[in-house]
């Protein structure tokens, strides 16, 4: 993977976002497909507070910004307090002036609090939600890499927010770069946070190059050495990348790690890999198994039409009449019963994750649950209470 120069990052506005998020999302994110839902990332809680703060400040926002610019000037002796930064993080718009002011406030706040920190408010996740909401991946990565903000973003949810923001903006190298930084931080009991692993492998899959395949193989070797048990989503991204890079044998080995083999992604990937290595006869039992499942099903067990087409090609090349006849019989039944779908395999692989799986080894009081930001039952760790204005603002 090539080394990255921050100044050369391209800022890509996708112009997409979830329909449920349209009312309050910036135009640049309307209709986007996320890997994690806004609720899972705590964005709904951030937006609720943001709306409240904007109403609270009403027409005083510009006055507050002007005062903060004075406070962060080199000659100023004024301190940036916790409440100041809270306010600005929820007032900021996607303008260069606001984002520069936020960065300067964070740097001053972090510097003045290095030796003695009075408050316990954790800013990292809230700041990353701000960048996510404004769709500013370049600026988010810049502050994450800023040595003057060392440890400011040392929370697993902050890593996840940043990586997901980079991912939806197609900055795949940068996602993997952040994963490597997190890995090197040697987080106690969690060198490889599960969602960080998922996002790193999602980026490698999306990049889909020989270099990203090599990255995946090296990364996977480190996971095994550390005794990490990857989530199913991480395995499917890695296996899909291997298939796309003409390494179906690697995909089959990876997929064997999944305890339950009846998931739609596992089923389709295994059939695809077996077809690629010229063993369609070994894939036939997987196709037949769907027909043999009895009882009511809330969700049909399906195969992607692209996978069936790949099998069709492999079967026609195998020169085994019995396999060809059996395949045609099974496919006819699958079609008749509605088990073949036009949905792409990529769509299944990238289905949104609605909740965050926490790394079991991390103590509960160190975990950051997205749910608590949306529950409306108190502060919940790193999220603010209703904000109060300082006198004179």
C-alpha positions as CSV (number, residue, x, y, z in Angstrom):
1,X,0.0,0.0,0.0
2,X,1.4,3.4,-1.0
3,X,2.2,5.9,1.6
4,X,-0.4,8.7,1.9
5,X,0.2,12.4,1.8
6,X,-2.6,14.2,3.7
7,X,-2.4,17.3,1.4
8,X,-3.1,15.1,-1.6
9,X,-6.3,13.4,-0.3
10,X,-9.2,13.8,-2.6
11,X,-12.5,14.9,-1.0
12,X,-15.3,13.0,-2.6
13,X,-18.9,14.1,-2.0
14,X,-21.1,11.1,-2.8
15,X,-24.4,12.9,-2.4
16,X,-26.0,9.9,-0.7
17,X,-27.6,9.1,2.7
18,X,-30.3,7.0,4.3
19,X,-33.9,8.0,3.7
20,X,-34.5,7.9,7.5
21,X,-31.7,10.4,7.9
22,X,-32.8,12.8,5.1
23,X,-34.5,15.5,7.3
24,X,-31.4,16.5,9.1
25,X,-28.5,15.2,7.0
26,X,-26.3,17.4,4.9
27,X,-27.1,17.3,1.1
28,X,-23.7,15.7,0.5
29,X,-24.7,12.5,2.3
30,X,-28.3,12.0,1.1
31,X,-28.9,8.5,0.0
32,X,-25.6,7.0,0.9
33,X,-25.1,3.3,1.8
34,X,-23.3,3.1,5.1
35,X,-21.7,-0.1,6.5
36,X,-23.0,0.9,9.9
37,X,-26.4,2.5,10.3
38,X,-26.6,6.1,11.8
39,X,-28.2,4.6,14.9
40,X,-25.3,2.2,15.4
41,X,-22.8,5.0,15.2
42,X,-24.7,7.3,17.7
43,X,-25.4,9.9,15.0
44,X,-29.0,10.3,15.9
45,X,-28.1,11.4,19.4
46,X,-25.6,13.8,18.1
47,X,-28.1,15.4,15.7
48,X,-30.7,15.8,18.4
49,X,-28.2,17.7,20.6
50,X,-27.1,19.7,17.6
51,X,-30.6,20.9,16.8
52,X,-31.1,21.8,20.5
53,X,-27.9,23.8,20.6
54,X,-28.6,25.6,17.4
55,X,-32.0,26.6,18.7
56,X,-30.5,27.7,22.0
57,X,-27.9,29.9,20.4
58,X,-30.4,31.2,17.7
59,X,-28.9,34.4,16.4
60,X,-25.9,34.3,18.8
61,X,-23.9,31.8,16.8
62,X,-21.7,34.3,14.9
63,X,-21.0,36.2,18.1
64,X,-19.9,33.0,19.8
65,X,-17.7,32.0,16.8
66,X,-16.0,35.5,16.9
67,X,-15.3,35.1,20.6
68,X,-13.8,31.7,20.1
69,X,-11.6,32.9,17.3
70,X,-10.2,35.5,19.8
71,X,-9.7,32.8,22.4
72,X,-7.6,30.6,20.1
73,X,-5.4,33.4,18.8
74,X,-1.7,33.0,19.8
75,X,-1.6,36.1,22.0
76,X,-4.8,35.2,23.9
77,X,-4.5,34.1,27.6
78,X,-8.2,32.9,27.6
79,X,-8.8,29.2,28.1
80,X,-11.1,27.1,26.0
81,X,-13.4,25.4,28.4
82,X,-15.3,22.1,28.0
83,X,-18.6,23.9,27.4
84,X,-17.0,26.1,24.7
85,X,-15.9,23.1,22.7
86,X,-19.2,21.3,23.3
87,X,-21.1,24.2,21.9
88,X,-18.8,24.6,18.8
89,X,-18.9,20.9,18.0
90,X,-22.7,21.1,17.7
91,X,-22.8,24.5,16.0
92,X,-20.2,23.9,13.3
93,X,-21.2,24.0,9.7
94,X,-19.2,22.5,6.8
95,X,-17.3,25.7,6.2
96,X,-13.5,26.0,6.1
97,X,-13.8,28.7,8.8
98,X,-15.8,26.6,11.2
99,X,-13.6,23.5,10.7
100,X,-10.4,25.4,11.2
101,X,-11.8,27.0,14.4
102,X,-12.8,23.6,15.7
103,X,-9.3,22.2,15.1
104,X,-7.7,25.2,16.8
105,X,-10.0,24.9,19.8
106,X,-9.3,21.2,20.2
107,X,-5.5,21.8,20.0
108,X,-5.7,24.5,22.7
109,X,-8.1,22.5,24.8
110,X,-5.9,19.4,24.6
111,X,-2.7,21.4,25.3
112,X,-4.1,23.2,28.4
113,X,-5.5,20.0,29.8
114,X,-2.4,17.8,29.4
115,X,-1.1,18.2,32.9
116,X,-4.4,18.7,34.8
117,X,-7.8,17.7,33.4
118,X,-10.7,18.9,35.5
119,X,-13.5,17.5,33.4
120,X,-14.3,13.9,32.4
121,X,-16.1,14.6,29.1
122,X,-14.7,12.5,26.3
123,X,-14.7,14.6,23.1
124,X,-13.3,12.1,20.5
125,X,-16.6,10.3,19.5
126,X,-18.6,13.5,19.5
127,X,-16.1,15.4,17.3
128,X,-16.0,12.4,14.9
129,X,-19.8,12.4,14.7
130,X,-19.6,16.1,13.7
131,X,-17.2,15.3,10.9
132,X,-19.3,12.4,9.8
133,X,-22.5,14.5,9.8
134,X,-20.8,17.2,7.8
135,X,-19.2,14.5,5.5
136,X,-15.7,15.9,5.9
137,X,-13.4,12.8,5.8
138,X,-10.3,14.7,4.9
139,X,-10.5,17.0,7.9
140,X,-11.4,14.1,10.2
141,X,-8.3,12.2,9.2
142,X,-6.2,15.3,9.5
143,X,-7.1,15.9,13.2
144,X,-6.8,12.1,13.9
145,X,-3.2,12.2,12.6
146,X,-2.3,15.5,14.3
147,X,0.4,14.8,16.9
148,X,-0.9,17.8,18.9
149,X,-4.2,15.8,19.4
150,X,-2.5,12.6,20.5
151,X,-4.9,10.4,22.6
152,X,-7.8,12.8,21.8
153,X,-9.4,10.2,19.6
154,X,-8.3,7.0,21.5
155,X,-11.8,5.5,21.7
156,X,-12.9,2.5,19.7
157,X,-16.1,4.2,18.5
158,X,-14.0,7.2,17.3
159,X,-11.9,4.8,15.2
160,X,-15.0,3.2,13.8
161,X,-16.7,6.6,12.9
162,X,-13.6,7.8,11.1
163,X,-13.0,4.5,9.2
164,X,-16.7,4.3,8.2
165,X,-16.6,7.9,7.0
166,X,-13.5,7.2,4.9
167,X,-15.0,4.1,3.6
168,X,-18.2,5.7,2.2
169,X,-16.1,8.3,0.6
170,X,-14.0,5.6,-1.2
171,X,-10.8,6.5,0.6
172,X,-9.8,2.8,1.0
173,X,-6.1,3.3,1.5
174,X,-6.8,5.7,4.4
175,X,-9.2,3.2,6.0
176,X,-6.4,0.6,6.1
177,X,-3.9,3.2,7.3
178,X,-6.1,4.0,10.3
179,X,-6.5,0.3,11.0
180,X,-2.7,-0.1,11.1
181,X,-2.4,2.9,13.5
182,X,-5.0,1.4,15.8
183,X,-3.3,-2.0,15.7
184,X,0.1,-0.3,16.6
185,X,-1.5,1.5,19.6
186,X,-1.6,-1.9,21.4
187,X,-4.9,-1.2,23.1
188,X,-5.1,-3.3,26.3
189,X,-7.0,-6.6,25.8
190,X,-8.1,-5.4,22.3
191,X,-5.3,-5.0,19.8
192,X,-7.8,-5.7,17.1
193,X,-11.2,-4.2,17.9
194,X,-13.8,-6.2,16.0
195,X,-15.4,-3.3,14.1
196,X,-12.0,-1.9,13.2
197,X,-11.2,-5.3,11.6
198,X,-14.5,-5.4,9.7
199,X,-13.9,-1.9,8.3
200,X,-10.3,-2.6,7.4
201,X,-11.3,-5.7,5.4
202,X,-14.2,-4.0,3.9
203,X,-11.8,-1.4,2.5
204,X,-9.5,-4.1,1.2
205,X,-12.5,-5.8,-0.5
206,X,-13.7,-2.5,-2.0
207,X,-10.2,-1.6,-3.3
208,X,-10.0,-5.0,-4.9
209,X,-6.4,-5.0,-6.1
210,X,-3.5,-7.4,-5.8
211,X,-2.1,-5.0,-3.2
212,X,-5.2,-5.1,-1.1
213,X,-5.2,-8.9,-1.3
214,X,-1.7,-8.9,0.1
215,X,-2.8,-6.5,2.8
216,X,-5.6,-8.8,3.7
217,X,-3.3,-11.9,3.9
218,X,-0.8,-10.1,6.1
219,X,-3.6,-8.6,8.3
220,X,-5.2,-12.1,8.6
221,X,-1.9,-13.6,9.7
222,X,-1.6,-11.1,12.4
223,X,-5.1,-11.7,13.6
224,X,-4.4,-15.5,13.8
225,X,-1.2,-14.8,15.7
226,X,-3.0,-12.7,18.2
227,X,-5.8,-15.3,18.7
228,X,-8.4,-13.0,17.3
229,X,-11.7,-14.5,16.3
230,X,-13.0,-12.4,13.4
231,X,-16.7,-11.6,13.0
232,X,-18.5,-13.3,10.1
233,X,-18.7,-10.0,8.2
234,X,-14.9,-9.7,8.3
235,X,-14.5,-13.2,7.0
236,X,-16.9,-12.7,4.1
237,X,-15.2,-9.5,3.0
238,X,-11.8,-11.3,3.0
239,X,-13.2,-14.3,1.2
240,X,-15.0,-12.1,-1.4
241,X,-11.7,-10.2,-2.0
242,X,-9.9,-13.5,-2.5
243,X,-12.5,-14.7,-5.1
244,X,-12.3,-11.4,-6.9
245,X,-8.5,-11.6,-7.1
246,X,-8.5,-15.2,-8.5
247,X,-7.6,-16.9,-5.2
248,X,-10.8,-19.0,-4.5
249,X,-8.7,-21.6,-2.6
250,X,-8.0,-18.8,0.0
251,X,-11.7,-18.0,0.1
252,X,-12.6,-21.6,0.9
253,X,-10.2,-21.8,3.8
254,X,-11.5,-18.5,5.2
255,X,-15.1,-19.6,4.9
256,X,-14.4,-22.8,6.8
257,X,-13.9,-20.7,9.9
258,X,-17.6,-19.7,10.1
259,X,-19.4,-22.1,12.5
260,X,-22.8,-21.7,10.8
261,X,-22.7,-22.2,7.0
262,X,-26.3,-21.3,6.2
263,X,-25.9,-17.5,5.9
264,X,-26.7,-16.1,2.5
265,X,-23.2,-14.6,2.0
266,X,-21.4,-17.8,3.1
267,X,-23.6,-19.9,0.9
268,X,-23.1,-17.8,-2.2
269,X,-19.4,-17.3,-1.6
270,X,-18.8,-21.0,-1.2
271,X,-20.6,-21.9,-4.4
272,X,-18.7,-19.1,-6.2
273,X,-15.3,-20.3,-5.0
274,X,-16.1,-24.0,-5.8
275,X,-17.1,-23.0,-9.3
276,X,-13.9,-21.1,-9.7
277,X,-11.7,-24.0,-8.8
278,X,-13.5,-26.3,-11.2
279,X,-15.5,-28.3,-8.6
280,X,-19.1,-27.5,-9.3
281,X,-20.1,-31.1,-8.3
282,X,-19.0,-30.2,-4.7
283,X,-21.2,-27.1,-4.9
284,X,-24.4,-29.0,-5.9
285,X,-25.1,-30.2,-2.3
286,X,-25.1,-26.5,-1.2
287,X,-27.7,-25.7,-3.8
288,X,-29.8,-28.8,-3.0
289,X,-29.7,-28.0,0.8
290,X,-31.8,-25.0,0.3
291,X,-34.5,-27.1,-1.3
292,X,-34.4,-29.6,1.6
293,X,-35.0,-27.0,4.3
294,X,-38.4,-27.7,5.8
295,X,-40.8,-25.6,7.8
296,X,-41.9,-22.0,7.5
297,X,-39.2,-19.5,6.7
298,X,-39.4,-15.8,7.5
299,X,-36.7,-15.2,4.9
300,X,-36.1,-17.3,1.8
301,X,-32.7,-18.9,1.5
302,X,-31.5,-17.5,-1.8
303,X,-28.7,-17.6,-4.3
304,X,-27.6,-14.6,-6.4
305,X,-28.2,-15.0,-10.1
306,X,-24.6,-14.0,-10.8
307,X,-23.4,-17.0,-8.7
308,X,-25.8,-19.4,-10.5
309,X,-24.4,-18.1,-13.8
310,X,-20.9,-18.8,-12.7
311,X,-22.0,-22.3,-11.7
312,X,-23.6,-22.8,-15.1
313,X,-20.3,-22.0,-16.8
314,X,-18.4,-24.3,-14.5
315,X,-20.8,-27.2,-15.0
316,X,-20.7,-26.8,-18.8
317,X,-16.9,-27.0,-18.6
318,X,-16.8,-30.2,-16.5
319,X,-17.9,-32.7,-19.1
320,X,-19.9,-34.7,-16.6
321,X,-23.4,-35.4,-18.0
322,X,-24.7,-36.5,-14.6
323,X,-23.5,-33.3,-13.0
324,X,-25.0,-31.2,-15.8
325,X,-28.4,-32.9,-15.5
326,X,-28.5,-32.7,-11.8
327,X,-27.5,-29.0,-11.9
328,X,-30.3,-28.2,-14.4
329,X,-32.8,-30.1,-12.3
330,X,-31.8,-28.2,-9.1
331,X,-31.7,-24.8,-10.8
332,X,-35.2,-25.3,-12.3
333,X,-36.5,-26.0,-8.8
334,X,-34.7,-23.1,-7.3
335,X,-36.2,-20.8,-9.9
336,X,-39.7,-22.3,-9.5
337,X,-39.6,-21.8,-5.7
338,X,-38.2,-18.3,-5.8
339,X,-34.7,-19.1,-4.4
340,X,-32.8,-17.2,-7.1
341,X,-32.6,-13.4,-6.7
342,X,-31.3,-10.6,-8.9
343,X,-29.7,-8.9,-5.8
344,X,-25.9,-8.7,-6.2
345,X,-23.6,-10.5,-3.9
346,X,-22.0,-7.2,-3.2
347,X,-25.3,-5.9,-1.9
348,X,-25.5,-8.8,0.5
349,X,-21.9,-8.4,1.6
350,X,-22.4,-4.7,2.4
351,X,-25.8,-5.0,4.2
352,X,-25.8,-2.4,6.9
353,X,-24.9,-3.4,10.4
354,X,-27.5,-2.2,12.8
355,X,-25.7,-2.7,16.1
356,X,-22.1,-2.5,17.3
357,X,-20.6,-5.7,18.7
358,X,-18.3,-4.9,21.5
359,X,-15.0,-6.6,22.1
360,X,-15.8,-9.0,25.0
361,X,-12.5,-8.4,26.8
362,X,-13.0,-4.7,27.3
363,X,-14.5,-3.7,30.7
364,X,-18.0,-2.4,30.3
365,X,-17.2,1.0,31.8
366,X,-14.6,1.5,29.0
367,X,-17.0,0.6,26.2
368,X,-18.9,3.2,24.2
369,X,-22.4,2.0,23.3
370,X,-24.2,3.8,20.5
371,X,-27.5,2.9,22.1
372,X,-26.9,5.0,25.2
373,X,-26.6,8.1,23.0
374,X,-30.1,7.5,21.7
375,X,-31.9,6.3,24.9
376,X,-32.7,9.7,26.3
377,X,-31.9,8.4,29.8
378,X,-29.1,10.6,31.1
379,X,-25.7,11.5,30.0
380,X,-24.4,8.0,29.1
381,X,-20.6,8.5,29.3
382,X,-19.2,10.6,26.6
383,X,-22.4,12.4,25.4
384,X,-23.4,15.8,26.8
385,X,-26.1,16.8,29.2
386,X,-28.3,19.6,27.8
387,X,-25.9,22.4,27.2
388,X,-26.0,25.7,29.2
389,X,-24.8,29.0,27.9
390,X,-22.0,30.8,29.6
391,X,-23.0,34.3,30.7
392,X,-22.5,37.0,28.1
393,X,-22.5,34.7,25.1
